[in-house]
Amino acid sequence: MDNIDNVCVNAIRMLSVDAIQKANSGHPGMPLGSAPIAYELWAHQMKHNGKNPAWANRDRFILSAGHGSAMLYSLLHFFGYGLTLDDLMNFRQDGSLTPGHPEYCHTKGVEATTGPLGAGMGMAVGMAIAEKHLAAVFNKESFPIVDHYTFALGGDGCMMEGISSEVFSLAGTLQLNKLIILYDSNNISIEGNTDIAFSENVEKRMEAFGFQTLTVDDGNNLAAIGHAIEAAKADKNHPSFITIKTQIGYGCPEKQGKASAHGEPLGADNVIALKENLAWPDPQKSFSIPDKVYAHYEKLAAQGEVAEKKWNELFVAYCKTYPEKKALWEKFHAPIDTNTLLTDKKLWDFENKPAATRTLSGKIINHLKDVVPQLFGGSADLAPSNKTNMDGAGDFSDSTPEGRNLHFGVRELGMAAITNGLALHGGIKPYAATFFVFSDYMKPMLRLAALMNLSVIYVLTHDSIGVGEDGPTHEPIEQLAMLRATPNVNVFRPADATETIAAWYAAITSQDTPTVLALTRQNLPQLAGSSKEALKGGYIISEAKGTPVGILIATGSEVSLALDAQEELANEGIAVRVVSMPSLDVFEKQSEAYKENVLPKDIRARVAIEAGVDFGWGRYVGLDGTTVTMHHFGASAPADVLFKKFGFTKEHIILAMKEVLKK
């Protein structure tokens, strides 16, 4: 490599280890080994502009091995994304722009929050799908306005995690030729050499998935790395996987090639030894970068400005030539028009007959697909059961990338990561679907969606013991509590058509919160008192006949039971209010005055009814109330048999309220 390239690569290394050493915390091994990969990619192979990190046609870079964050922050610093030396000096400190793992929307230029290994690979696949779909929708001859690559860099840990196999299998099937995976292969993990737990031929696995596989034997050879990336770009039929052989902790005499280089600072003496070994000027100094390094990076960064300027000129010409596409582009990239949806009579219309909320959801999706053209998604091989297919919208595939129905296959964890990538890319409103019980498989990536403030929609059907004959393995009991306990997630369990529409309205208009729709398999009646008040999360669906002495609180399929119990209690002269609570999360965001109006503190006789565990209901029923809920796993039998077996009857609810009133 040229001398200036060598110095610039080493600058990434030195800035990274200095930041880690000052923090006395971090992972120096990967930055030292992977710095040449990162430099070659960002300097010569990737189109990006630090002065406008949100440029629509930039190449995307995901550091899936997020523990190597110090390297990413060094890149952002050198390429003009606004990170200062002071920011690097505050690595891993409270309130800094350089947290331990990259965090989306916290640091400019970070494309995704990558904590769990392999997660970044899934999000990269989602971004590549988004690029391919949007290119099919918008590109015209001589106007390739959507034309960029998605790069993801990860190590052995990312390859070990099962999520990578899920998403790579789909990426190969879909022939995502603009997805390029860079594999930092150093054969070291925290416990030692990877041979103790990971001896497979990764390249053969990737080849079986449908990837072009390339190998660079010397991870310090910039030219070889560059040639491999160019070969990856040249393949128009396959995603590419580039294995790059590196040494963890490269350049540090005492740490190079050892597991101890992975997750702990090198130590002051070893940092000096590293700098001396790599002939870095002033090895005793920290955060000391030669002026010629900054000058060279400034020239490299300017190339990105030129690339964006050319694209902007192309886009202006495109808009003049295709004004209808300009209008569509703006619609794809703007927030959903909430007013239009709120007053859309067709959206809020429904037949007054019993229906499963999953079926109602399917009808809503097929209305929204024409109103929200950027709606895009699918199911983990359960679309006929989840009712998530968009009729007439086509299937997304290599030959029909304009299609809007994405078949994820039986890959729930990968599906959730991919939908995060779709949302992160922009221009897509994604949804994913499966049975509610399998949200257990989705949880880690759903959590990342919440962390990143992504408005992903999860259609999770078969929401309770109402699943019936499939038995306890398929009957969600604790999942409602699990997802409600996750910060920044809105969980809706609607009781009828109006509440299901309200739930979808909340989901489709959300800009910074993921939404879970927990929907029934079995038919539910349409309820006379349900209304758009459901948008507040909880509301009085039926007031007491007289001054209320108690409150029944219910969600989903149990609301109609509460209404039946209310009527029977009224016949006995006991006046109770029924509150439908489709979303506890949204209800908690209402004003204290509104919450007090719905659940007055002086009415302490309360019964919560839900076919799930009672965890979380204590704040609503208090010490004086009780719950009609599940206390163990379900069973295999028809749904109506199970509801009776586990006490979800009006008689049991009436008895529970009477017992509470006796206290």
Disulfide bonds with the S-S distance in Angstrom:
none
